[in-house]
Amino acid sequence: MDKIKLLSESKNTLLFFGAIVAIGPLGMDAYLPAIPSIAKEMDTSIISVNNTLSYFLVGYGIGQFFGGPLSDQIGRKKIGSFGLFIFIITSFLIASSSEILNIQILRIIQAIGGGFSTVICLASVRDIYGPIDAGRKYAVVSMIMLVCPVIAPTIGTFLLKINWQAIFIFLAIYASVVLFFYLNFIPETHSNPQPKISFNPILKQHYQVIKHRVNGRRLPLLYIFMLVAAVGVLMCFLTNSSLIYMEFYNVNPTTFPILFAINVIFMIFCTNISMKKMKTVNPHKLLRIGLIIQGVACLGLFLLEWTKIARLEYIVPLIVIAVGSIGLISPCASAMFISFFSKRAGSASAMMSFSIFTSGSILGLVSGALFNNSLIPVFGIMLVSSILANILASIIPVLDSTYLNKERNIL
């Protein structure tokens, strides 16, 4: 355990786990500027290429669903390393593909590897730090991770000058560097990993997370549903960002990364507020503020599109607020949720992530299926998600940190 103590005292620990978590946003965001070019080269619709984002989210959710419980069994490092290896191989295979169907299938497999590698991060942070402190530390990891969506589309735009395949080669190289450092410099953080894998307990482990009660109520499950709805706003925008900006408003590939980055910069700003305020303010109260702000912005987007007065200069600020407010919502909700668990932190993290990314993929596919040459379906789904998140948050009681510290070792 001396190695774990050294990890807890090292500033590089959070930087490293932020680099692993960044696999997800890099895999999703780096090729956004290339979507129209891929559609043109493969002679297919932009919706078909756009759907690869939803397929990525499906695979990402599957990887997290299984990766978390498996990491509770055999350790974080084995699962994380295996996931990075899958991500590397499939990234190279995607770069060599010439058919959209092959890319769609490989994107699912690539995302499963990404899910395996990133789901261990929240659990590892929970292994190293205390339950409440872990929430603040994970906010730091999230803020480091959020730098990637700022630069990912810019990297994609630069590499697109070579070809779109260069984007996936870059992803493979990035993951290879992370894997090298993981294998050589980061110890196992699980206190008692088992030697063998058993798939039978996986569903049981997830069920234990679902049925866990606090004060007689399934508060962890409510937090999952609430966070799923809130992050659904981000997922719906993410899977349609290229469509919104590059197709509807004719934004060029050079300007697109700038508009995309503004969202993430505001999210980083909100995450920084969360990280600082959680020391003195109850996380649930902070996320309620974030949800209200998000709801107002989503309502504005829908009304602008419904009344047909939406213009780029009107929707950009509202999208920035709706998406960026996740930085205030997600760290607070994650801190509250993970504080309910100790021994099953991997399973809890997996259940939360699986729910978020699976629902996000569904929202992306639904918005694509409802596409009617307007943005009403996209903004409508964002508004409904935000309203649902606010309703769920309003029925969750506020628990103080003293109670959470007392109950943290139940699971």
TORLO-63239 format. One record per residue (C-alpha): residue in one letter; chain; x, y, z. Coordinates in steps of 0.1 Angstrom, whole numbers. Each point is the difference from the previous one (the first is absolute). Layout:
BEGIN
+------+------+-------+-------+-------+
: code : unit :  east : north :    up :
+------+------+-------+-------+-------+
:    a :    A :     X :     Y :     Z :
...
+------+------+-------+-------+-------+
This chain:
BEGIN
+------+------+-------+-------+-------+
: code : unit :  east : north :    up :
+------+------+-------+-------+-------+
:    m :    A :     0 :     0 :     0 :
:    d :    A :    31 :    23 :     1 :
:    k :    A :    -4 :     4 :   -38 :
:    i :    A :   -36 :    11 :     4 :
:    k :    A :    11 :    26 :    26 :
:    l :    A :    26 :    13 :   -25 :
:    l :    A :   -27 :     2 :   -26 :
:    s :    A :   -23 :    20 :    23 :
:    e :    A :    28 :    25 :     6 :
:    s :    A :    11 :     4 :   -36 :
:    k :    A :   -15 :    27 :   -21 :
:    n :    A :     8 :   -21 :   -31 :
:    t :    A :   -26 :   -26 :    11 :
:    l :    A :   -30 :    21 :    -9 :
:    l :    A :    17 :    11 :   -32 :
:    f :    A :     5 :   -36 :   -11 :
:    f :    A :   -36 :   -10 :     7 :
:    g :    A :   -11 :    31 :   -18 :
:    a :    A :    20 :   -12 :   -30 :
:    i :    A :   -17 :   -34 :     1 :
:    v :    A :   -35 :    15 :     3 :
:    a :    A :     9 :    23 :   -30 :
:    i :    A :    -1 :   -32 :   -22 :
:    g :    A :   -38 :     4 :    -1 :
:    p :    A :    -3 :    36 :   -11 :
:    l :    A :    29 :    -3 :   -24 :
:    g :    A :   -16 :   -31 :   -16 :
:    m :    A :   -32 :    19 :    -4 :
:    d :    A :    11 :    36 :    -8 :
:    a :    A :    32 :    -2 :   -20 :
:    y :    A :   -18 :   -12 :   -32 :
:    l :    A :   -30 :    23 :     2 :
:    p :    A :    14 :    25 :   -26 :
:    a :    A :     6 :   -30 :   -23 :
:    i :    A :   -36 :   -13 :    -1 :
:    p :    A :   -10 :    19 :   -32 :
:    s :    A :    32 :   -11 :   -17 :
:    i :    A :    -4 :   -36 :    10 :
:    a :    A :   -36 :     0 :   -13 :
:    k :    A :    11 :    15 :   -33 :
:    e :    A :    29 :   -24 :    -5 :
:    m :    A :   -21 :   -31 :     8 :
:    d :    A :   -30 :    13 :   -20 :
:    t :    A :   -24 :    -3 :    29 :
:    s :    A :   -23 :    23 :    20 :
:    i :    A :    13 :    22 :    28 :
:    i :    A :   -25 :   -16 :    23 :
:    s :    A :    16 :   -34 :    -6 :
:    v :    A :    34 :    14 :    10 :
:    n :    A :   -16 :    20 :    28 :
:    n :    A :   -15 :   -32 :    14 :
:    t :    A :    36 :   -14 :     6 :
:    l :    A :     0 :    24 :    30 :
:    s :    A :   -31 :   -17 :    14 :
:    y :    A :    16 :   -34 :    -7 :
:    f :    A :    31 :    11 :    18 :
:    l :    A :   -21 :    10 :    30 :
:    v :    A :   -17 :   -35 :     0 :
:    g :    A :    34 :   -17 :     0 :
:    y :    A :    13 :    24 :    26 :
:    g :    A :   -29 :    -8 :    23 :
:    i :    A :     4 :   -38 :    -5 :
:    g :    A :    37 :     3 :     8 :
:    q :    A :    -7 :    19 :    32 :
:    f :    A :   -29 :   -24 :    10 :
:    f :    A :    23 :   -30 :     0 :
:    g :    A :    33 :    17 :     7 :
:    g :    A :   -10 :    14 :    33 :
:    p :    A :   -11 :   -32 :    17 :
:    l :    A :    30 :   -19 :   -15 :
:    s :    A :    23 :    26 :    15 :
:    d :    A :   -16 :    -7 :    33 :
:    q :    A :    10 :   -36 :    -4 :
:    i :    A :    35 :    -2 :   -16 :
:    g :    A :    11 :    36 :     5 :
:    r :    A :     0 :    33 :   -18 :
:    k :    A :    33 :    -3 :   -18 :
:    k :    A :    -8 :   -32 :   -20 :
:    i :    A :   -33 :    13 :   -12 :
:    g :    A :    13 :    35 :    -8 :
:    s :    A :    30 :   -14 :   -19 :
:    f :    A :   -21 :   -25 :   -20 :
:    g :    A :   -24 :    28 :   -10 :
:    l :    A :    29 :    22 :   -12 :
:    f :    A :    13 :   -28 :   -21 :
:    i :    A :   -34 :    -6 :   -17 :
:    f :    A :    -3 :    38 :    -6 :
:    i :    A :    35 :     1 :   -17 :
:    i :    A :    -6 :   -30 :   -23 :
:    t :    A :   -35 :    11 :   -12 :
:    s :    A :    12 :    36 :    -6 :
:    f :    A :    25 :   -13 :   -25 :
:    l :    A :   -26 :   -22 :   -16 :
:    i :    A :   -24 :    29 :    -4 :
:    a :    A :    27 :    20 :   -17 :
:    s :    A :     4 :   -28 :   -25 :
:    s :    A :   -38 :    -4 :    -7 :
:    s :    A :   -18 :    11 :   -31 :
:    e :    A :   -36 :   -10 :     8 :
:    i :    A :   -23 :    18 :    23 :
:    l :    A :   -14 :   -33 :    14 :
:    n :    A :    35 :   -11 :    10 :
:    i :    A :     6 :    33 :    17 :
:    q :    A :   -33 :    -2 :    19 :
:    i :    A :     8 :   -35 :    13 :
:    l :    A :    36 :     9 :     9 :
:    r :    A :   -12 :    32 :    17 :
:    i :    A :   -20 :   -22 :    24 :
:    i :    A :    30 :   -22 :     8 :
:    q :    A :    23 :    30 :     3 :
:    a :    A :   -24 :    15 :    25 :
:    i :    A :    -3 :   -32 :    20 :
:    g :    A :    38 :     3 :     5 :
:    g :    A :    -4 :    36 :     9 :
:    g :    A :   -27 :    -8 :    25 :
:    f :    A :    22 :   -27 :    16 :
:    s :    A :    29 :    24 :     3 :
:    t :    A :   -19 :    30 :    14 :
:    v :    A :   -25 :   -16 :    24 :
:    i :    A :    29 :    -9 :    23 :
:    c :    A :     9 :    36 :     5 :
:    l :    A :   -28 :    11 :    24 :
:    a :    A :     4 :   -33 :    18 :
:    s :    A :    38 :     4 :     3 :
:    v :    A :    -5 :    35 :    13 :
:    r :    A :   -25 :   -14 :    25 :
:    d :    A :    26 :   -26 :    10 :
:    i :    A :    27 :    26 :     6 :
:    y :    A :   -20 :    27 :    18 :
:    g :    A :   -28 :     2 :    25 :
:    p :    A :   -37 :     1 :   -11 :
:    i :    A :    -6 :    37 :     2 :
:    d :    A :    35 :    10 :   -10 :
:    a :    A :    -3 :   -24 :   -30 :
:    g :    A :   -28 :    22 :   -13 :
:    r :    A :    22 :    31 :     0 :
:    k :    A :    30 :   -19 :   -14 :
:    y :    A :   -22 :   -14 :   -28 :
:    a :    A :   -11 :    36 :    -8 :
:    v :    A :    37 :     7 :    -6 :
:    v :    A :     2 :   -31 :   -23 :
:    s :    A :   -31 :    12 :   -18 :
:    m :    A :    15 :    35 :    -5 :
:    i :    A :    33 :   -15 :   -14 :
:    m :    A :   -21 :   -22 :   -22 :
:    l :    A :   -21 :    29 :   -13 :
:    v :    A :    31 :    16 :   -16 :
:    c :    A :    -1 :   -27 :   -26 :
:    p :    A :   -34 :    10 :   -16 :
:    v :    A :    14 :    35 :    -3 :
:    i :    A :    30 :   -12 :   -21 :
:    a :    A :   -14 :   -32 :   -15 :
:    p :    A :   -20 :    15 :   -29 :
:    t :    A :    30 :    24 :    -7 :
:    i :    A :    23 :   -31 :    -1 :
:    g :    A :   -26 :   -16 :   -23 :
:    t :    A :    -1 :    30 :   -23 :
:    f :    A :    38 :     1 :    -2 :
:    l :    A :     3 :   -37 :    -8 :
:    l :    A :   -29 :     2 :   -24 :
:    k :    A :    24 :    19 :   -23 :
:    i :    A :    19 :   -32 :    -4 :
:    n :    A :   -31 :   -23 :     0 :
:    w :    A :   -27 :   -12 :    24 :
:    q :    A :    19 :   -32 :     6 :
:    a :    A :    28 :    20 :    17 :
:    i :    A :   -24 :     8 :    28 :
:    f :    A :    -4 :   -36 :    10 :
:    i :    A :    37 :    -6 :    -3 :
:    f :    A :     5 :    28 :    25 :
:    l :    A :   -25 :   -16 :    24 :
:    a :    A :    19 :   -33 :    -2 :
:    i :    A :    33 :    18 :     8 :
:    y :    A :   -15 :    20 :    29 :
:    a :    A :   -15 :   -32 :    16 :
:    s :    A :    34 :   -18 :    -5 :
:    v :    A :    18 :    27 :    20 :
:    v :    A :   -26 :    -2 :    28 :
:    l :    A :     3 :   -38 :     0 :
:    f :    A :    38 :     2 :     3 :
:    f :    A :    -2 :    23 :    30 :
:    y :    A :   -27 :   -21 :    16 :
:    l :    A :    19 :   -32 :    -3 :
:    n :    A :    33 :    14 :    13 :
:    f :    A :    -9 :    27 :    26 :
:    i :    A :   -35 :    -6 :    15 :
:    p :    A :    -5 :   -28 :    26 :
:    e :    A :   -32 :   -19 :     5 :
:    t :    A :   -24 :    21 :    23 :
:    h :    A :   -24 :   -28 :     9 :
:    s :    A :     7 :   -12 :    35 :
:    n :    A :    -9 :   -36 :    -6 :
:    p :    A :    -2 :   -11 :   -37 :
:    q :    A :    -9 :   -36 :    -7 :
:    p :    A :    20 :   -22 :   -23 :
:    k :    A :   -29 :   -12 :   -23 :
:    i :    A :   -29 :    16 :   -18 :
:    s :    A :   -35 :   -11 :     7 :
:    f :    A :   -27 :    14 :   -23 :
:    n :    A :   -29 :   -14 :    21 :
:    p :    A :     2 :    27 :    27 :
:    i :    A :    -1 :    29 :   -24 :
:    l :    A :   -37 :     4 :    -2 :
:    k :    A :    -2 :    -7 :    38 :
:    q :    A :    25 :    28 :     6 :
:    h :    A :   -20 :    25 :   -21 :
:    y :    A :   -32 :   -11 :    17 :
:    q :    A :    15 :     7 :    34 :
:    v :    A :     7 :    35 :   -12 :
:    i :    A :   -35 :     5 :   -13 :
:    k :    A :   -17 :   -13 :    31 :
:    h :    A :    22 :    19 :    25 :
:    r :    A :   -21 :    21 :    22 :
:    v :    A :     9 :    31 :    21 :
:    n :    A :   -25 :    10 :    27 :
:    g :    A :   -23 :   -26 :   -15 :
:    r :    A :     0 :    15 :   -35 :
:    r :    A :    19 :    -9 :   -31 :
:    l :    A :    19 :    33 :    -1 :
:    p :    A :    29 :   -14 :   -21 :
:    l :    A :   -24 :   -11 :   -27 :
:    l :    A :   -17 :    34 :     0 :
:    y :    A :    34 :    17 :    -4 :
:    i :    A :     7 :   -23 :   -30 :
:    f :    A :   -33 :     9 :   -17 :
:    m :    A :     5 :    37 :     8 :
:    l :    A :    35 :     0 :   -14 :
:    v :    A :   -11 :   -20 :   -31 :
:    a :    A :   -26 :    27 :    -8 :
:    a :    A :    23 :    29 :     7 :
:    v :    A :    30 :   -14 :   -20 :
:    g :    A :   -25 :   -10 :   -27 :
:    v :    A :     0 :    37 :   -10 :
:    l :    A :    37 :    -2 :    -6 :
:    m :    A :    -2 :   -34 :   -18 :
:    c :    A :   -28 :    13 :   -23 :
:    f :    A :    21 :    30 :    -9 :
:    l :    A :    32 :   -20 :    -4 :
:    t :    A :   -15 :   -25 :   -25 :
:    n :    A :   -15 :    28 :   -20 :
:    s :    A :    26 :    28 :     4 :
:    s :    A :    13 :    -5 :   -35 :
:    l :    A :   -35 :     0 :   -14 :
:    i :    A :   -10 :    31 :    18 :
:    y :    A :    30 :    22 :    -8 :
:    m :    A :    15 :   -14 :   -32 :
:    e :    A :   -33 :   -10 :   -18 :
:    f :    A :   -26 :    24 :    12 :
:    y :    A :    21 :    31 :     5 :
:    n :    A :    27 :    -7 :   -26 :
:    v :    A :    29 :     3 :    25 :
:    n :    A :    33 :   -10 :   -16 :
:    p :    A :    23 :   -26 :    15 :
:    t :    A :    24 :    27 :    13 :
:    t :    A :   -27 :    19 :    19 :
:    f :    A :   -17 :   -31 :    13 :
:    p :    A :    27 :    -9 :    26 :
:    i :    A :    -2 :    36 :    14 :
:    l :    A :   -37 :    -2 :     5 :
:    f :    A :     3 :   -35 :    15 :
:    a :    A :    28 :    12 :    23 :
:    i :    A :   -20 :    28 :    14 :
:    n :    A :   -25 :   -25 :    15 :
:    v :    A :    28 :   -20 :    16 :
:    i :    A :    18 :    31 :    14 :
:    f :    A :   -33 :    11 :    17 :
:    m :    A :    -3 :   -36 :    13 :
:    i :    A :    35 :     2 :    14 :
:    f :    A :    -9 :    32 :    17 :
:    c :    A :   -31 :   -16 :    16 :
:    t :    A :    20 :   -31 :    10 :
:    n :    A :    25 :    23 :    17 :
:    i :    A :   -28 :    16 :    19 :
:    s :    A :   -13 :   -34 :    11 :
:    m :    A :    35 :   -11 :    11 :
:    k :    A :     4 :    31 :    22 :
:    k :    A :   -36 :     4 :    13 :
:    m :    A :    -4 :   -37 :    10 :
:    k :    A :    24 :     6 :    29 :
:    t :    A :   -26 :    23 :    17 :
:    v :    A :   -33 :    -5 :   -18 :
:    n :    A :   -21 :   -32 :    -2 :
:    p :    A :     6 :   -16 :   -35 :
:    h :    A :   -38 :    -6 :    -5 :
:    k :    A :    -7 :    37 :     5 :
:    l :    A :    26 :     9 :   -26 :
:    l :    A :   -14 :   -24 :   -26 :
:    r :    A :   -35 :    13 :     5 :
:    i :    A :    13 :    34 :   -10 :
:    g :    A :    17 :   -15 :   -31 :
:    l :    A :   -31 :   -18 :   -10 :
:    i :    A :   -22 :    31 :     1 :
:    i :    A :    25 :    19 :   -21 :
:    q :    A :     1 :   -28 :   -25 :
:    g :    A :   -38 :    -2 :    -2 :
:    v :    A :    -4 :    37 :    -8 :
:    a :    A :    26 :    -2 :   -27 :
:    c :    A :   -16 :   -31 :   -16 :
:    l :    A :   -34 :    17 :     1 :
:    g :    A :    15 :    30 :   -18 :
:    l :    A :    15 :   -22 :   -28 :
:    f :    A :   -33 :   -18 :    -6 :
:    l :    A :   -20 :    32 :    -1 :
:    l :    A :    25 :    16 :   -24 :
:    e :    A :    -3 :   -29 :   -24 :
:    w :    A :   -38 :    -4 :     5 :
:    t :    A :    -6 :    36 :    -9 :
:    k :    A :    25 :    -2 :   -30 :
:    i :    A :    21 :    29 :    12 :
:    a :    A :    30 :   -20 :     9 :
:    r :    A :    33 :    14 :   -13 :
:    l :    A :    35 :   -11 :     8 :
:    e :    A :     8 :    30 :    22 :
:    y :    A :   -31 :    -9 :    20 :
:    i :    A :     4 :   -37 :     5 :
:    v :    A :    37 :    -1 :     7 :
:    p :    A :    -2 :    17 :    35 :
:    l :    A :   -30 :   -21 :    10 :
:    i :    A :    17 :   -33 :   -11 :
:    v :    A :    31 :    11 :    19 :
:    i :    A :   -21 :     5 :    32 :
:    a :    A :   -20 :   -32 :    -5 :
:    v :    A :    30 :   -22 :    -6 :
:    g :    A :    25 :    18 :    22 :
:    s :    A :   -23 :    -2 :    31 :
:    i :    A :     8 :   -37 :     0 :
:    g :    A :    33 :    11 :    16 :
:    l :    A :   -20 :    11 :    30 :
:    i :    A :   -24 :   -30 :     0 :
:    s :    A :    21 :   -31 :    -7 :
:    p :    A :    28 :     3 :    26 :
:    c :    A :   -25 :     8 :    27 :
:    a :    A :   -23 :   -29 :    -9 :
:    s :    A :    30 :   -23 :    -4 :
:    a :    A :    13 :    10 :    34 :
:    m :    A :   -33 :    -7 :    17 :
:    f :    A :    -6 :   -33 :   -19 :
:    i :    A :    35 :   -15 :     5 :
:    s :    A :     0 :     9 :    37 :
:    f :    A :   -27 :   -26 :     6 :
:    f :    A :    24 :   -28 :   -10 :
:    s :    A :    34 :   -13 :    11 :
:    k :    A :     6 :   -37 :    -8 :
:    r :    A :   -21 :     2 :   -32 :
:    a :    A :    13 :    33 :   -13 :
:    g :    A :     9 :   -16 :   -33 :
:    s :    A :   -34 :   -15 :    -5 :
:    a :    A :   -17 :    33 :    11 :
:    s :    A :    22 :    20 :   -24 :
:    a :    A :    -7 :   -25 :   -28 :
:    m :    A :   -38 :     1 :     6 :
:    m :    A :     0 :    38 :    -1 :
:    s :    A :    21 :     3 :   -31 :
:    f :    A :   -18 :   -28 :   -18 :
:    s :    A :   -33 :    17 :     6 :
:    i :    A :    13 :    34 :   -12 :
:    f :    A :    16 :   -12 :   -32 :
:    t :    A :   -27 :   -25 :   -10 :
:    s :    A :   -27 :    26 :     4 :
:    g :    A :    21 :    25 :   -18 :
:    s :    A :     4 :   -23 :   -30 :
:    i :    A :   -38 :    -5 :     0 :
:    l :    A :    -6 :    37 :     0 :
:    g :    A :    24 :     4 :   -29 :
:    l :    A :   -17 :   -27 :   -20 :
:    v :    A :   -35 :    13 :     8 :
:    s :    A :     9 :    36 :   -10 :
:    g :    A :    15 :   -14 :   -33 :
:    a :    A :   -32 :   -21 :    -6 :
:    l :    A :   -22 :    31 :     6 :
:    f :    A :    21 :    22 :   -22 :
:    n :    A :   -23 :    21 :   -21 :
:    n :    A :    23 :    27 :   -14 :
:    s :    A :    -3 :    21 :    31 :
:    l :    A :    16 :     0 :    35 :
:    i :    A :   -33 :    -3 :    18 :
:    p :    A :     5 :   -37 :     8 :
:    v :    A :    35 :     7 :    14 :
:    f :    A :    -9 :    29 :    21 :
:    g :    A :   -33 :   -16 :    11 :
:    i :    A :    18 :   -31 :    13 :
:    m :    A :    25 :    22 :    18 :
:    l :    A :   -29 :    20 :    17 :
:    v :    A :   -18 :   -32 :    11 :
:    s :    A :    32 :   -15 :    14 :
:    s :    A :     7 :    32 :    20 :
:    i :    A :   -36 :     2 :    14 :
:    l :    A :     2 :   -37 :    11 :
:    a :    A :    33 :     6 :    17 :
:    n :    A :   -14 :    30 :    19 :
:    i :    A :   -31 :   -20 :    11 :
:    l :    A :    22 :   -29 :    13 :
:    a :    A :    24 :    23 :    18 :
:    s :    A :   -29 :    16 :    18 :
:    i :    A :   -12 :   -32 :    16 :
:    i :    A :    35 :   -10 :    12 :
:    p :    A :     6 :    10 :    37 :
:    v :    A :    31 :    20 :     9 :
:    l :    A :    24 :   -21 :    21 :
:    d :    A :    28 :    15 :    19 :
:    s :    A :    36 :   -12 :    -2 :
:    t :    A :     0 :   -13 :    36 :
:    y :    A :   -27 :   -25 :    -9 :
:    l :    A :    18 :   -10 :   -32 :
:    n :    A :    33 :    -6 :    18 :
:    k :    A :   -19 :   -22 :    26 :
:    e :    A :   -17 :   -21 :   -27 :
:    r :    A :    28 :    -2 :   -26 :
:    n :    A :    10 :   -36 :     7 :
:    i :    A :   -34 :   -17 :    -5 :
:    l :    A :    10 :   -12 :   -35 :
+------+------+-------+-------+-------+
